[in-house]
């Protein structure tokens, strides 16, 4: 697939947009880490915010205190969530199962 040739201005716009998306995802993960927000709140906000929709589920879980790469992988395996899944790819039942699972473990 050939990528379209972008002008300097279009590249600058895309760069700014990408930086804003990364900043939003980073802030969401930081808020999860400090307890200022919950996974349920991030999942609820994701459909309206494309940057959160592109967040990988494993990164979402790893942002929680006490959950690292191994535990995140185990949780996703138990819930039947693929390791490469992004938030936008979660079904209604997977979202509910994830929130319920985290609620029981906390």
Secondary structure, DSSP 8 states (H G I E B T S, - for coil): -------HHHHHHHHHHHHHHHHHHHHHHHHHHHTSS-HHHHHHHHTT-HHHHTSBHHHHHHTSTT--HHHHHHHHHHHT--TT-BGGG--HHHHHHHHHHHHHH-
